[in-house]
Amino acid sequence: MRFTSFTAALALLLTSVTALDKPLNIEVTTPVECSRKTKAGDKVDVHYRGTLESDGSEFDASYNRGQPLSFHVGKGQVIKGWDQGLLDMCPGEKRTLTVQPEYGYGSRAMGPIPANSVLIFETELVSIAGVAKEGASKEL
């Protein structure tokens, strides 16, 4: 029995370590059901708040400007963490994206973002161009 418990604990530990090594972690914080989710090529409007994992400092936020960012998801107009992290999302849905440097800005410093930074983005899909908002959020 001890061996089974030890094996289970080791498997859990290895899973945790592997999860930390992923270039992108997606946490759905406000789920929404809809019939049409984002796909590559969609023009989307996204509100966001970006902070540095290292110290929690905010480096940018569309909320402060009162206007979401518009771009075509999956087309390389934003960092890879966004191009992948905002796919299969419904209007009204909120996600927290933890973006490792290889899916962010890598070894380049970008304005207030130091090189090799892990970035945390609180994102909210406001709309998909040409798609009516239909879903309702679910309580977690």
C-alpha positions in Angstrom: 0.0 0.0 0.0 2.9 2.4 0.8 4.3 1.8 -2.7 1.0 2.8 -4.3 0.7 6.0 -2.2 4.3 6.9 -3.0 3.8 6.2 -6.7 0.7 8.3 -6.8 2.4 11.2 -5.0 5.4 11.0 -7.3 3.0 11.0 -10.4 1.3 14.1 -9.0 4.6 15.8 -8.4 5.8 15.1 -11.9 2.5 16.3 -13.3 2.9 19.6 -11.4 6.5 20.0 -12.6 5.4 19.3 -16.2 2.6 21.9 -16.0 5.1 24.5 -14.9 7.2 23.8 -18.0 4.4 24.5 -20.5 4.9 27.7 -22.5 1.3 28.6 -22.0 -1.2 27.9 -19.2 -4.8 28.8 -19.8 -7.2 29.2 -16.8 -10.9 29.8 -17.7 -12.1 32.2 -15.0 -15.5 33.0 -16.4 -16.8 30.2 -18.6 -19.4 31.0 -21.3 -21.3 28.6 -23.6 -21.9 29.6 -27.2 -22.3 28.0 -30.6 -19.5 29.9 -32.3 -16.1 30.1 -30.6 -13.0 32.0 -31.8 -10.9 30.4 -34.6 -7.8 31.4 -36.4 -8.4 34.4 -38.6 -11.3 35.9 -36.6 -11.1 39.6 -35.9 -11.7 39.9 -32.2 -12.0 42.6 -29.5 -10.2 41.7 -26.3 -10.0 43.6 -23.0 -6.9 42.7 -21.0 -4.6 43.5 -18.0 -1.0 42.4 -18.3 1.3 41.9 -15.2 4.7 40.5 -14.6 4.8 37.3 -12.8 8.0 38.3 -11.0 6.6 41.2 -9.0 2.9 41.5 -10.0 3.5 45.0 -11.6 1.0 46.0 -14.3 2.7 46.9 -17.6 -0.4 47.4 -19.7 -4.2 47.3 -19.6 -6.8 48.1 -22.2 -9.3 48.7 -19.3 -7.3 51.9 -18.5 -7.8 53.1 -22.0 -11.5 52.2 -22.0 -11.2 50.4 -25.3 -10.5 46.7 -26.1 -7.7 45.7 -28.4 -8.8 44.6 -31.9 -6.7 42.1 -33.9 -7.0 38.9 -36.0 -6.4 36.0 -33.7 -4.0 33.3 -34.9 -2.3 35.6 -37.5 0.8 36.6 -35.7 -0.4 40.1 -34.9 0.1 39.5 -31.2 2.4 37.3 -29.1 2.1 33.5 -29.6 0.6 33.1 -26.1 -2.4 35.2 -27.2 -2.7 33.6 -30.7 -3.1 30.2 -29.0 -4.6 31.2 -25.7 -7.6 33.0 -27.1 -8.7 30.3 -29.5 -11.9 28.4 -28.8 -13.3 31.2 -26.7 -16.8 32.6 -26.5 -17.7 36.3 -26.3 -18.0 37.2 -22.7 -15.6 34.5 -21.6 -12.6 35.5 -19.3 -9.3 33.6 -19.1 -6.0 34.1 -17.3 -3.1 33.3 -19.5 0.3 32.6 -18.0 2.8 33.1 -20.9 6.4 31.8 -20.6 9.0 33.9 -22.5 9.1 31.6 -25.6 5.4 32.4 -26.2 5.8 36.1 -25.2 8.7 38.4 -26.0 11.5 35.9 -25.4 14.9 37.3 -24.7 13.9 40.8 -25.9 13.0 43.5 -23.5 9.8 45.3 -24.7 9.1 48.7 -23.1 8.5 48.0 -19.4 8.7 44.2 -19.9 12.2 42.9 -19.0 13.8 40.2 -21.2 12.8 36.6 -20.4 9.7 37.6 -18.5 6.8 35.4 -17.6 3.6 37.4 -18.3 0.2 37.1 -16.7 -2.8 38.3 -18.8 -6.3 38.6 -17.5 -8.3 38.5 -20.8 -11.9 39.0 -21.7 -13.3 38.3 -25.1 -15.6 41.2 -25.9 -16.6 40.2 -29.4 -15.9 38.3 -32.5 -16.5 40.4 -35.6 -19.7 39.3 -37.3 -20.8 37.0 -34.5 -23.6 37.9 -32.1 -23.0 37.5 -28.4 -25.3 34.7 -27.3 -23.8 33.0 -24.2 -24.3 33.6 -20.6 -21.6 33.2 -18.1 -21.6 30.3 -15.6 -20.7 30.7 -12.0 -17.6 28.8 -11.0 
